[in-house]
Amino acid sequence: MSPCWGGTPAVLRLLGGLTLLLLLLCPHAARGDCSLPPDIPNAQPDLKGLTSFPNKKVVTYKCNKGFVKVPGEPDSVICLENVWSSIKEFCNRSCNVPTRLLFATLKKPYNTQNYFPSGSVVEYECRLGFKRDHSLSGNLTCLQNFTWSKSDEFCKKKSCPNPGKIINGNVIVKTDILYGSSISFSCNTGYKLVGSALSACVLKGTSTDWSHPLPECKESSPISKPTSTPQKPTTTDVPGTKPPSTPQKSTTVNVSATEGSSTPQKPTTTDVPATQGPAVAKTTTSVHSRSTSKGSGTISAGHTFITLTVLLMALVAMAT
């Protein structure tokens, strides 16, 4: 028997020991863990700093910049007993979300979609306040350079009704009477505006109309003076301006003499001039008295005559 055969059991024992040592040094691999996940074009796995992944561990990928996940395609893998599950390429080039238009919005389902590969076509519909111009296309296309085709203005603004005219006033149209525009109003001289001075073309339901009705131009009222408390009229008589007064009957006043009987004398007439003011009738006064009147020659002569008469009567009485 060759001596080599005698050492065979020792060699086997040595190999078995090395295998056991390797198993002890690599416990995870022995329990079915996975190494790094596979590479996927245009995507990167989220490793979270790990290099080994236990059984049933899931790793998710994220598309590189400029690429978008294809809807419906899986973007993750799972560790299954030392082997990762299969996965297909799921990141692709795409146009960005379609251009937002002021006059139109994306139809469904394009308004919730984010993947638009080259050649994709999207459709728009007019916003409220706009109407479709069917002579122009309402679609956009994702071109090969992953930009959208140019958009035509395929929706036009709706027009408000003709505002009409204002009597004794003016309607001022600044630009037009289309949706979103405004007009103003003014009145001619001598008239005032009653109502709103502005009106805008706005939405009312699904149609357009003016926000305010036409105002009116009404004639301005004259400026009234403040009312004062009535006062009694003050009359000032200016000489020579009053009409002649109506002649009145003369008034005769007989005054008896106090010293004895006197012979009746002619009545003495005194003219009293009219005073300035309301017309006063002339009054003729006949006076038979013993009283004297200042500065009156007629009255003084009468008084002397009466005195002589009294003396004469006294002499006659003495003679008898």
C-alpha positions in Angstrom: 0.0 0.0 0.0 1.4 3.3 -1.0 2.2 5.8 1.7 0.2 8.5 -0.2 -3.0 6.7 0.6 -2.4 6.9 4.2 -2.5 10.7 4.2 -5.8 11.0 2.3 -8.2 11.1 5.4 -6.1 14.0 6.8 -6.4 16.0 3.6 -10.2 15.5 3.5 -10.4 16.6 7.1 -8.4 19.7 6.2 -10.7 20.6 3.3 -13.8 20.1 5.4 -12.4 22.4 8.0 -11.8 25.1 5.4 -15.3 24.8 4.1 -16.7 25.2 7.6 -14.5 28.2 8.2 -15.8 29.8 5.0 -19.4 29.2 6.0 -18.8 30.8 9.4 -17.1 33.8 7.7 -20.0 34.3 5.2 -23.2 33.7 7.3 -25.4 36.0 5.1 -24.7 34.3 1.8 -25.4 31.0 3.5 -28.9 32.2 4.4 -29.9 33.3 0.8 -29.0 37.1 0.8 -28.6 39.0 -2.5 -25.7 41.1 -3.6 -26.1 44.5 -5.5 -29.2 44.7 -7.7 -28.9 44.6 -11.5 -28.2 47.7 -13.6 -31.2 49.2 -15.5 -30.7 51.6 -18.4 -31.5 55.2 -17.6 -32.2 54.5 -14.0 -30.4 54.3 -10.6 -31.3 52.0 -7.6 -31.9 53.4 -4.2 -29.4 51.3 -2.2 -29.6 53.3 1.0 -25.8 52.6 1.5 -26.2 48.8 1.5 -24.1 46.3 -0.4 -25.9 43.1 0.6 -29.7 42.6 0.8 -31.5 40.0 2.8 -34.2 37.7 1.3 -37.5 39.5 0.4 -35.7 42.9 0.4 -37.2 45.3 -2.2 -35.0 47.9 -4.0 -36.7 50.7 -6.1 -35.1 52.5 -9.0 -35.4 56.2 -10.1 -35.2 57.4 -13.7 -32.3 59.6 -14.6 -32.8 63.3 -15.4 -34.5 63.7 -18.8 -36.2 60.4 -18.6 -39.7 59.4 -17.4 -41.1 56.2 -16.0 -43.2 54.4 -18.6 -46.7 54.0 -17.1 -47.6 50.5 -16.1 -44.0 49.2 -16.0 -42.5 48.1 -12.6 -39.6 50.1 -11.2 -38.4 47.8 -8.4 -36.8 44.4 -7.8 -37.0 41.9 -4.9 -34.3 39.5 -3.5 -35.5 35.9 -3.8 -33.0 33.4 -2.3 -29.8 35.0 -3.5 -31.4 36.1 -6.8 -33.1 39.4 -7.8 -36.4 39.3 -9.6 -36.4 40.2 -13.3 -37.2 43.8 -14.5 -37.4 45.4 -17.9 -36.2 48.8 -19.0 -38.9 51.2 -17.7 -37.3 54.7 -18.2 -37.7 56.5 -21.5 -37.4 60.0 -23.0 -40.5 62.1 -22.9 -41.7 65.6 -23.6 -42.5 67.7 -20.6 -46.1 68.4 -19.5 -47.8 70.1 -22.4 -47.8 73.8 -22.7 -50.4 75.7 -20.6 -52.5 77.9 -22.9 -54.4 81.0 -21.8 -57.4 80.2 -24.0 -57.6 76.4 -23.8 -57.1 73.5 -21.4 -56.1 69.8 -21.9 -58.8 67.3 -22.5 -59.0 64.2 -20.3 -57.0 62.0 -19.8 -54.1 64.2 -21.0 -54.5 66.6 -18.0 -53.4 63.9 -15.6 -50.7 62.2 -17.8 -47.0 62.8 -17.4 -45.4 60.5 -20.0 -45.3 61.8 -23.5 -42.9 59.9 -25.8 -41.9 61.1 -29.2 -45.0 61.3 -31.5 -47.5 61.7 -28.7 -50.5 63.9 -29.6 -52.6 65.8 -27.1 -55.9 67.6 -27.6 -57.2 70.9 -26.1 -60.7 72.4 -25.5 -61.5 76.1 -25.2 -61.8 77.8 -21.8 -65.0 79.6 -20.8 -65.3 82.9 -22.5 -63.7 81.6 -25.7 -65.1 79.9 -28.8 -63.4 77.3 -31.1 -61.9 78.4 -34.4 -62.3 75.2 -36.4 -60.0 76.5 -39.2 -57.1 75.9 -36.9 -55.8 72.7 -35.2 -56.5 72.2 -31.5 -53.8 69.5 -31.1 -50.1 69.6 -30.1 -47.5 66.9 -30.9 -44.4 65.8 -29.1 -41.6 66.1 -31.6 -38.5 63.9 -32.0 -36.4 66.4 -30.1 -38.9 66.0 -27.2 -40.4 69.5 -27.5 -44.0 70.4 -28.3 -45.2 71.7 -31.7 -46.2 75.3 -31.9 -49.7 76.2 -30.8 -52.1 78.2 -32.9 -54.6 80.5 -31.3 -57.5 78.1 -32.1 -59.8 79.6 -29.5 -61.0 83.2 -29.9 -62.5 85.5 -27.3 -66.3 85.7 -27.2 -67.9 89.1 -27.8 -70.4 90.9 -25.5 -73.5 92.4 -27.0 -73.4 95.9 -28.5 -73.8 98.2 -25.4 -76.0 100.7 -27.2 -76.2 104.4 -26.8 -76.9 106.8 -23.9 -79.3 109.8 -24.4 -77.3 113.0 -23.7 -74.2 111.0 -23.0 -71.4 108.9 -24.6 -70.2 105.2 -24.5 -66.4 105.1 -24.5 -65.0 101.8 -25.9 -61.3 101.7 -25.0 -60.2 98.7 -27.1 -63.1 96.4 -28.1 -66.1 94.6 -26.6 -64.6 91.2 -26.3 -64.4 89.0 -23.2 -62.2 90.7 -20.5 -62.5 94.2 -21.9 -64.2 97.2 -20.3 -66.1 100.3 -21.4 -66.9 103.6 -19.7 -69.7 106.2 -19.8 -69.9 110.0 -19.6 -72.6 112.7 -19.9 -72.9 115.9 -21.8 -72.5 119.3 -20.1 -75.5 120.0 -17.9 -76.3 116.4 -17.2 -75.2 114.1 -14.5 -74.6 110.3 -14.6 -77.0 108.1 -12.7 -75.6 104.5 -12.5 -72.2 102.9 -12.9 -69.5 104.7 -14.8 -67.8 101.5 -15.9 -68.9 98.1 -17.2 -66.8 95.0 -18.0 -67.4 92.1 -20.4 -67.6 89.1 -18.0 -68.9 85.5 -17.9 -72.5 84.9 -17.0 -73.0 81.1 -17.0 -71.4 79.9 -20.2 -71.9 83.1 -22.2 -70.6 86.7 -21.9 -72.4 89.8 -21.0 -71.8 93.3 -19.4 -71.3 93.5 -15.7 -73.5 96.6 -15.3 -76.4 98.0 -17.3 -76.3 101.3 -19.2 -76.5 104.3 -16.9 -78.7 107.3 -17.5 -77.8 111.0 -18.1 -80.3 113.2 -16.3 -80.5 117.0 -16.4 -78.7 118.6 -13.6 -81.0 120.6 -11.2 -80.3 124.4 -10.9 -78.5 125.5 -7.8 -81.2 126.6 -5.3 -80.5 129.6 -3.0 -80.9 129.0 0.7 -84.4 130.0 2.0 -84.4 133.0 4.3 -86.9 133.9 7.0 -89.5 136.3 5.6 -89.1 139.9 6.9 -91.6 142.8 7.0 -91.1 145.1 4.0 -89.4 148.4 4.9 -90.9 151.4 3.1 -88.9 154.5 2.5 -90.7 157.5 1.2 -88.8 159.6 -1.2 -90.3 163.0 -1.8 -91.8 163.5 -5.1 -92.0 159.8 -5.9 -95.4 159.0 -4.3 -98.6 159.5 -6.3 -100.8 162.3 -5.2 -103.1 161.5 -2.4 -106.9 161.4 -2.7 -108.5 164.6 -1.4 -110.4 164.1 1.8 -113.3 166.0 3.3 -112.3 168.9 5.5 -112.7 168.4 9.2 -114.0 171.4 11.2 -113.3 171.6 14.9 -115.2 174.2 16.9 -113.6 175.2 20.2 -115.7 177.5 22.5 -114.2 180.5 24.0 -113.8 180.4 27.7 -114.2 184.2 28.3 -117.9 185.0 27.8 -119.9 184.8 24.7 -118.3 185.5 21.4 -119.6 186.4 18.1 -119.3 183.5 15.6 -116.3 184.0 13.4 -115.3 182.7 10.1 -113.6 179.4 10.4 -109.9 179.5 10.1 -108.4 177.0 7.7 -105.0 175.6 8.3 -103.3 173.5 5.6 -101.1 170.7 7.0 -98.6 169.5 4.4 -98.5 165.8 3.7 -95.6 163.9 5.3 -93.3 161.5 3.4 -94.5 158.0 3.6 -98.0 156.6 2.9 -100.3 159.1 1.3 -102.0 161.2 4.0 -105.1 163.3 3.0 -105.0 167.0 3.6 -107.0 168.0 6.6 -108.6 171.4 6.9 -109.2 172.4 10.5 -111.4 175.3 11.5 -110.4 176.5 14.9 -112.4 179.0 17.1 -110.2 179.4 20.2 -108.3 181.8 22.4 -105.1 179.9 22.1 -102.3 181.4 20.1 -100.4 179.6 17.3 -96.7 180.2 16.8 -95.8 182.1 13.7 -99.4 182.1 12.3 -100.7 185.5 11.2 -104.2 184.4 10.7 -104.6 183.0 14.1 -103.1 186.2 15.8 -105.6 188.4 13.9 -108.5 186.2 15.0 -107.4 186.5 18.6 -107.2 190.3 18.4 -110.6 190.4 16.9 -112.1 188.4 19.8 -110.5 190.6 22.4 -111.9 193.8 20.8 -115.3 192.2 20.7 -115.2 191.3 24.4 -114.2 194.9 25.3 -117.0 196.4 23.2 -119.5 194.2 24.9 -118.2 195.3 28.3 -118.6 199.0 27.4 -122.1 198.4 26.2 -123.0 196.7 29.4 -121.6 199.5 31.5 -123.6 202.1 29.5 -126.8 200.5 30.1 
